Amino acid sequence: MIRFFLLHGVFATLLSACWPAASAPAAPVVAPVAALTSEGAIGPAAADYISRGLAHAARDGAQLVILRIDTPGGLDTSMRTIIKAILGSPVPVATYVAPSGARAASAGTYILYASHIAAMAPGTNLGAATPVRLGGGPEPEEPQGGPAPSGPDKKADKPPAQAMTRKQVNDAAAYIRGLAQLRGRNMEWAEQAVREAVSLSAQDALRLHVVDYVATDPRDLMRQAHGRKFALPDRTVTLDTAQAPLIDYLPDWRVRLLAAITDPSLALVLMTIGIYGLIFEFMNPGIGVPGVLGAICLLVALYGLQLLPVNYAGLALILLGIGFMVAEAFLPTFGSLGIGGVAAFIVGALILIDTDVPGFGIPLALIAAVAVMSAALIAALAGVALKTRRRAVVSGAATLIGAEGEVVAVAPGGGWARVGGELWRVTCPETLRRGQTVRVAARDGLVLRVASRGEFQGGRQ
């Protein structure tokens, strides 16, 4: 009985000790913070990666997305795609210019202004947001007498290129002012960044209220942003990021593939390989490999080019140049088509990408290398064609005269003979016999005139 009471007391003590822990509420789960990284020029691949990354973060229930960027700028269409994704994101976005030494120039400045939180690492800079003119060429200068006077003829006095540039600058200035008003940031400096291409360091950007924080790393940014409130379209969010887990969303195979095929240099090489592959397949039907490889390369190149600002005059010149170089191998033009084809190819490659944005130009060394290799390949084909032309004829109708055959059937005035592995109707002034060897003296359509071997040799002598 004493043992029973002792066991009962021990059990009650353990139960009372465990009861507070069991009845205590569970610690709330802190939503994670998603991290995206974009380095280099802003293009179709970066726009796809960031847009899908924001959607992924929303599905995973992230409370904040940190977009770390280091970019010299990028394409206007890709930049606007990213900004639309940020403005429509159900998750707040913090754009963070990092690491030290990075920059958010041109398109990066617009993305920074569009974000809910703008932050920079020490030693970084942003700005120089003037839109780059399409088509290249220097900026038209004002007339020496000063700007044209106002009046009815004002529009006619302005160069068209300068008028287009002013339209682009005014549009970009209005766009970034709207983003600054939306996020409550410095509008005056934003417009200066567009119109005067000014830049700021991290500390100056913080002082002028261009960015919200200067943070040494993403964790430092999360600690500084802890407790901030944001009014989203469907709810109000209060950040709890001081101890939140940080999850990196790395680019997948699709983003890496898109980044590769939208590289103008690779697109040019793939297009050249594709065209040559199809040409060789048409020249030698039935091989299969050049046609299959050429079709794949050409389609991939065209898909990449349609995502880029392509000058179609440059594309036409490239195709014309390759056509001229191929024609040089088959036409007796003594190099005129080949030289013209190389010149057309080089000019077309130089103007193929219709933008001066850093990271989207085709290197001159690559253009020269592809042109020289194309010319060398066409020269080699021309050499093979010339050697083939000098060779003796070994097949066809020209080889029938003088060829020997065997009579396989006899008929009045001739019969049938096997010549060169083919059965021919033959005629002969003398009577033929089966198995006799004859020589072809002439051809009349589908009938051969033959003579016995001895008579043929005597007639030739």
VENGIPE-V69778 format. One line per field, one symbol per residue. ss: DSSP state (H for helix, E for strand, - for the rest). phi: phi as a letter, one per 40 degrees, with the letter a starting at -180 (. if undefined). Layout:
ss = ???
phi = ???
This chain:
ss = -HHHHHHHHHHHHHHHHHHHHHH---------EEEEEEE--E-HHHHHHHHHHHHHHHH----EEEEEEEE--E-HHHHHHHHHHHH----EEEEEE-----EEE-HHHHHHHH--EEEE----EEE--------------------------HHHH--HHHHHHHHHHHHHHHHHHHHHHHH---HHHHHHHHH---EEEHHHHHH-----EE---HHHHHHHH---EEE----EEE-------EEE----HHHHHHHHH--HHHHHHHHHHHHHHHHHHHH-----HHHHHHHHHHHHHHHHHH---E-HHHHHHHHHHHHHHHHH-------HHHHHHHHHHHHHHH--E----------HHHHHHHHHHHHHHHHHHHHHHHHHHH------HHH----EEEEEEEE--EEEEEE--EEEEEE---------EEEEEEEE--EEEEEEHHHHHHHH-
phi = .cccccccccccccccccccccccccccccccbcbbbbbgccbdccccccccccccccccgccabbbcbaachiccccccccccccccccbdbbcbcacdgcabcfdcccccccccbbabcdgbaahfccccccgggcccccdccgcccciccccccccdccccccccccccccccccccccbgbccccdcccccbfcbbccccccccgcbcabbcadccccccccgcbbccdbabbbcbbcbccbbcbccccccccccccccdcccccccccccccccccccbdhcgcccccccccccccccccccbcccccccccccccccccccccbbcbfgcccccccccccccccbcccabcdgbcccccccccccccccccccccccccccccccccbagcccccgccabcbabadgiibbcbggbcbcbbacbccbcgccbbccabbgcbbcbacdcccccccc
